[in-house]
Amino acid sequence: MTHSTTNTHLLIYPFPGSGHIIPLLDLTHFLLRRGLTITVIISAANLPLLHPLLSSHPSSLHKLLFPDPEIHPSSHPLISKVISTQKLFDPIVTWFKAHPSPPVAIVSDFFLGWTSKLASHLGIRRVVFSPSGALGSSIFHKLWTHVVEINAGNADGDDKLLISFPDIPNSPEFYWWQLSRASRYYKTGDPDFESFRKGMLANMTSWGMIYNTFEELEGVYIDHVKKQMGHDRVWAVGPLLPDEHGLESTGRGGSSAVPLDDMLMWLDKKANDSVVYICFGSRSVLSEKQMGALASALELSKVDFILCVKESGSSLIPSGFEDRVGGRGFIVKGWAPQLVILRHWAVGSFVTHCGWNSTLEGVAAGVMMLAWPMGADQYANAMLLVDQLVVGKRVCEGGPESVPDSFELARLLDESLSGDRLERVKVKELSEVAVKAVKERTSMRDLNMFVNLLSELKDHDQTNA
């Protein structure tokens, strides 16, 4: 039975940070197109990310503005930021009680586990949105479930100690230094760390879980999450990306640091699959040694490339580099329109930190990945891409002290554009599956199931009002 979505109101709460906000707003866009009324909790600083949706859905999308969370310098920045958001508990309750048609559910980021208690207090359902894939989030959950035992087992802080996760499919294992920094610094008894851990564990007792992934990419891990949660309300609805020709793809996430026309004109002059795109996400910054090694590799290689660097890190580009590479290189200092770049016919491979958004965007675009993971869930994502899906190769991994060999990196850059590479063939096949998942298959099915269940909740509430 299909229920009407009219007046089905949903509260959406992204964690403050572009890598978390952008995919949840992509989901918001798909839900708005299915007739839902949505309120998004957001700060003034991040409001520009919401503006495109607000202007295209003025009657069905609303904003609930709250201050940015404070970060106390004395504590772990992530933990501090999460704890600060908890101050919004009472203001959200006040808003909810005053609303003439309050939401039937809240969809909140997996860092905001405390919203499970909020939802219970309000008498509505809480659905977790995971900005990580099913593999990455499974490792994260297991890590926070057993953080005390894991840390006690490495009292000496041995970076090379292997930590295994045998309960997760394919039994992934990682070196201690590859685990979440927050978990490695966990302080038993510290109220902030304990509160964060409690929130992470609350995710698995929520009414439902949404993943920005697709069944054909992570099916075995999606099934694992369903088993862990004890029900089937786990929806894989990705990749959550704008339409191939949608105008929103150009302004998604921010304004380009370079004129888009200039970049497209440069790309249009290049041959098919002849350009390497290099970008390390919105947070990672290369050290001077790492940037030096990368620049040397680009000079040694024969590839054309687009190199995206942080504005704060642009001075790290070696002196004279841009002159030496000439027309082979296009440098972006600041935000790059990544989707537009990856979808261009000239781009054939992608040097990436393997953040989940970049991972999905690369897969969907059908470009070979050159993995350079640096933290968080990126080592798990690199494992998925390189070892399990065979759509990429590792080029480096680790923090500022991990510097690639320039000659080896140059060789990998050149080879990544070779048309007959197994990884290139496989990623193009996976790209076709990703497109079908969203347009007609598994991801569309899961999204429609989720919307239908929300409408049932609305009808149930109205019947019992």
Beta strands, then each sheet from edge to edge (+ up, - down):
strand 1: 9-13
strand 2: 37-42
strand 3: 61-65
strand 4: 105-109
strand 5: 125-130
strand 6: 162-164
strand 7: 173-175
strand 8: 208-211
strand 9: 234-236
strand 10: 275-279
strand 11: 304-309
strand 12: 329-333
strand 13: 347-352
strand 14: 368-371
strand 15: 392-394
sheet 1: 3+ 2+ 1+ 4+ 5+ 8+ 9+
sheet 2: 6+ 7-
sheet 3: 12+ 11+ 10+ 13+ 14+ 15+
end
